[in-house]
Structures are given as structure tokens and as C-alpha cells.
Amino acid sequence: MEKLRKLRPVLWFHLLVNVMVILFVTGASYYHIPLDGIKDTGIYLIHLLLLQTTVAGFIYFLSLNKWVFRVGFSALFLLYCGFSFWAYSQDLSITLPLVQSVLETKTDIAIDVITLPYTIFFLFAITALIFIHRKHGRIKPFNGFKLLVTPAALCIVLFFVLEEMRPGSLKNRLPYNLIGGLAEYYQKPELQLNKQIPDLSFKNDSIALVFVLGETVRADHIGINGYSRNTTPLLSEEDNLISFKKLFTNNTYTGASVPQILTDQDLETNEGVFTSLYSVLNKADFKTTWIGNQTLEKSFAPIANTNDEVILVDKFRSVFSFDKALDEVMLIPLDSILPSYYRQCITIQMIGSHWWYENRYTQEHRVFTPVIESKYIPSLTREQMINSYDNTIVYLDFFLNEIIERLKNETRPSVMLYVSDHGEHLGEEGKWLHAQGGEAAMNPAYMIWFSDSYIDRFPDRVTNIRSMKDARMNTDVIFYKTLSILGIDNSSF
């Protein structure tokens, strides 16, 4: 009883600290998660508690020394509060772009974001921190050390165990996502790009390509591919559109698929020096622009940055956000850039049909119901999942049609090429989402639209593309076919 009596103040202190950390830091990662019902909320409450349990292990060891706790814990707590405010208030994702902006933004610009709500939140955090330190000064941190050191160490080990079981489940949430963002900021890119581009044989003068890089769209849910639902009512009216039903890839997640699509890297090789599509186009005097609604991942950021210009919309919200901007916001920079140069390639990277589906389309495009109501997939029906997913395809139909209509107004030969990075599982063999094997995730959508002026000027190229319509192919062809469409000799690659 005497040991328990001495241990009790320490236990109460750590309970207090962890509650404060949940309120001011870790809870921010869960605040915007859409959940429906007690069961869903309970599941994510357990997830939050597991996350905080791993954090509790680190807090325990920090608390053992008075000055380490006063300096180290205080600095970390206030640092994380500075980021968690934005996660709470605007559902911003604590990823590389946000970390980079914080580290590189000029002081006078940074001061502008210190608003009244931000100041109030920070004052509450400081008040909580003072309260924590007063409580810490009244305990003997080493009381019960022999009993608590092993559970504390196991709490830390739990992080690695859970991450091994389900990668990203903890490291993509506060406080760990900030550590990941900092590590990525200081880490050199792994991809090696060829900087020695040979002289090119180029036959065209004025031409425009809008290369739409889609996200998580499977070919068999495209209406014009024979899907039972008319998910593409607008595209089905386009006679100049060719859709390929049998494009396949082994890369079922963005980090692997995008570098392979946009370089001469083949599916069998992921090491070596590769040539960026945009480096080739730059050599051929194309104006290259990247417009993205996704954060640039380390795997393909070096490729995107070979463009003459990179424009990221809503760059502080990643796929982990539930308030991501709709893809149509990218039409605004497209309108200003399209007339700017006689020979150009504009790449548009969509957030597309990436989970959470309900944040990827407008109410106008909610054609199929009932839709998903919770992020917790086991509580949803397959019908809800498919309905919401198909609504994202209806929105894609609208988005691509908007691009086509703009290109129809061009007098120069114009092309829209759409390819998704990979597909998506919708319950086949009990699988959901992507980043795993199975044909549903390995069969991305692929479409090409040609303007009348392009068809008139390059009929042989269009005939060649049409001849591949029903052929089985893999994403190795994208790099070479894109160059061929633009009239660039690709025999050197």
C-alpha cells in the first residue's frame, strides 16, 4: 500500500499530461474525420488512445529529469501546438509542403498568420503548460521507476508494432507526421534523373497537350468502357475520344506509379537513371507547366520540378485531409496558362477518386445513392462504397469535359491525355482501396482526346492510336506514346 501511495501522484500526473496532449496535439488529427454512429466513433477513439499510448512512453522518459522536461517537453509541446492549430481550424495536413513553408517563409509574411484565434489557442496552450509544470514540480518523477520503466518502453515499442501491422496508421498523425515532414525536408530525393538529353528530331510547330494525371480511377467503372452505369455521360458524346480498357500496372500506389508513368522507367526496373518526360519536352522547346492538387511526394517531386513552372493548389491539404479543394480549382490556372505559349504541355495532377470519396465531388454530381457516411469502412455497405466511388467518376467526366471544351477553342492541334496512376478495390475478394495486388487496382483508366485540327494534320498518328484501343498494354507505353503524339522522335530513349 505504501508503494501504491507513493506511485499515485506520478500516475495522476501522467494522466493529466496525456489528456492535455490529446486536447492540444494528437486530437487534432481526428477532429475532422467523418464518422457515423457510436461504433465508428468508438473505433477511432480506440485508435486515438493507441496513438497517445505510444506518445505516453516518450513523455514518461522526458519527465524523469526536471530540466529535460522543462526545456525539452515545453519546446515540443508548443511547437506541436503551433501546427495542431491549423489541423484543428483548417484541416491542414502536416506534411512536407507545410513544413517547408514554415521553415522558408519570410518573417514578415509569417506574422500575418498570427491571428486572434491563433493567439488565443496559443495562450491556452501556454496556460496548460504552466499548469503541467506546477504539477511536475510536486512529484518525485523516479517514484515507481522500476514498475513504470518497462510499460513506458513497451508503449514506445507499440508504435513500431502498429506501424508494421498497418504502415502509416500512426506516422501520418500528430505528433509523428511532423517528424516525417522534417525528415523528408532534409532528405535528398532517391530518384536519379538523366540530365543529358540528346538532340531531338521534332516535326511540329504549334501544339498543345494537356496531360491529366488521374488518381485511383479504375477502367471498368468508366461508362464509355462498357460499365453498366453511365458514369461518363459527357465524354460519351465525344467522337474524338479514344478509351483504352486494358492498360495495366504493377504499381498500385502513387509513389511508385507516377515516377514510372512520367519517365522511361519500365515496370521491371526501379533503380537506375531515368529520363523525365518534361526534360525531353523542354529540350524540344515546349513550355511545361505542372498544376497539382496533390502535395509533391518525394518519389516524384524531382520529376514535377523538371517543368518550367510548378503550381500547387491547396498545397497544405493532402489526401489525409477531409476538406480538400475540388479538382476544378485547377481550371483557373489552366485558363491563364493555356494561351501563353505556342508549343506547350500542361500537366494536371488530380486528387481524383482518392479516398475519402465524399470530398471529391459536388452535390450536383451525387447521382448514385446511398453514399458513404463514415470513414470507418467496416460499418459501410458495398453499395454505399460503390455509389460514392462512381459519383467521383461522374465528377471526373465533368472535369475532363471542361478541359476538352477549352481545347476545342484552340486553333492549333490539341490533345488531352488522361491516365490514372492506378485503380481501386471496391470489395473484390474482401479488398478495399489500393496499394495492394488484384486486377481492380492494377487496371487504371486511360483516355486520349484529339482536336479536329490535330486529326486533320496528323491522321496517321490518330490511326495508330486507335489501333491500340483494344490491345492489352502496360503503363510503360505512356512515356513513349506521349512523345509520339507530340511528334518527338523517341528512338533515343
Secondary structure, DSSP 8 states (H G I E B T S, - for coil): -HHHHHHHHHHHHHHHHHHHHHHHTGGGGTTT----SHHHHHHHHHHHHHHHHHHHHHHHHHHTSHHIIIIIIHHHHHHHHHHHHHHHHH----SHHHHHHHHHS-HHHHHTT--HHHHHHHHHHHHHHHHHHHHHHTS-TTTTHHHHHHHHHHHHHHHHHHHHHSTTTTTTSTTHHHHHHHHHHHS--S-EE--------B--SSEEEEEEEE-S-BGGG-GGGT-SS---TTGGG-TTEEEES-EE-S--SHHHHHHHHTBS--TT--SSEE-BHHHHHHHTT-EEEEEESS---TTTHHHHTTSSEEEETTTT--TT-SS---GGGGHHHHHHHGGG-SEEEEEEE--TT-SSGGGSS-GGG--S-S----S-GGGS-HHHHHHHHHHHHHHHHHHHHHHHHHHHT-SS-EEEEEEES---EESGGG-EESSS-SHHHH-B-EEEEE-HHHHHH-HHHHHHHHTTTT--EETTHHHHHHHHHTTB--TT-
